[in-house]
């Protein structure tokens, strides 16, 4: 049985020839080399990321506040009183979408999720308490809960996502966008845009943002499993703005290799959702293309040859299909 399964996989040498980036090489040649550990808080601490983004003029979701101590948990209803719409509670040092609670609407101790599930205030308090305890944080460290206003979801992806906001992941290296995909929520992923939980990933052309390939659990698909929408027809508006936003993030943090997650707000356009110093490699499967060859090409460029984000984006769009 295992022999039959193994025949489906390419050999390491074949993957290397195809320019596929392995996890070991990603960690050693790019994360360790280009991401000094002392700068990780710039992306691992979501509140710090939002502060840096505000200074750099990078648009982000509106901050409601932060809860750092257990005695502050009971203040959550006062914090959201000025936020009549939905809100999001997330771990300040979380990753992988774990511990995030999205409340679609709320009133008098009643909190409704996108799928119609209703929570009471005790259940919401428990979510925050779990966050503070470090249940979802990197390394299990004591954490804080970040409260943001919900993104005013643009209708442009209405037929391509199930009860969740799609986000565009852009891999940025030395300030250049080198690969991108859009992640679409499904019923199986519980409305979250996380590939390992069952979300759909669609590789996007750096040149024009058109779909290259769609996958779910690393297997090719052609239609969204819940909505039935033809994934080849998806189009990402504001594509140039997406890439320029991601490229500007390289100027606000001191990391050379990272992922930028971007969402589209109905009124504000593309917004930075979060940054990731250790972006996953499944983006290569969604694009049916390897990252290694693209990163090697960017390494050969002289530092500073393209000074502005706009120049870096224009060059990348010329280089990569």
C-alpha angles and dihedrals in degrees: 000000000000090000090057091049094048091055088067092064128078120238120256090251092052091050091049091051089052090055095247114162114227123212093245092051092044090053097044105033101035116014097041094038101043103026112064107206094229088068096052093098087068088072104018093057105065095196091053090048090054091049092051091046092053091053091048095047093245109148117236138171113286113268118230097180147279134264114210105163135049094239089060094059093088089059093068094098092053090049094054096041091095090048106076093175130058127308140196129226114200139163113264090222099028130128140191094032093286119150096014118141119192115196113197096191137351140194135167098342094323117117120187124198125211092262092056096257111144122214128191124223093264091058091049090048088052091054090054093045090053090052093050091051090059095248092142102025128111108269092002093275122161106275144190131230119242120206120203135171113256117259111256092240114229115232091227092094096035094120095043104057137053114226093319143086115258116226133200116228114205121188109216123196123184088342096309125111104234106169137008143185138173120231119212124199120236136188088255092054090051092241093305125125096229116127096207089057094053105275118146119251121204119190113226130208111246088214099059110351096248119147119270102177138340126220140176118194086355093300122118116252133174103200135041107263094227107029098032091224117159102249093203089068095057114119127189113218121213090029096160089048091053092055094044092050090052092047091050089057088065088063094052098049130045098233124111098199123040147125123248118204114206132185133188119240117202094235106021101041121215115014130184109247099181145317128241125204092194106041115186126249101232087096086080091060092049090052096039085226138101125248097207097074091049093049091048090053091052092047090061092060118102111250113262095012088131106036103183131056089240091055092047092050093048091052093047092050089054093049104044130051 
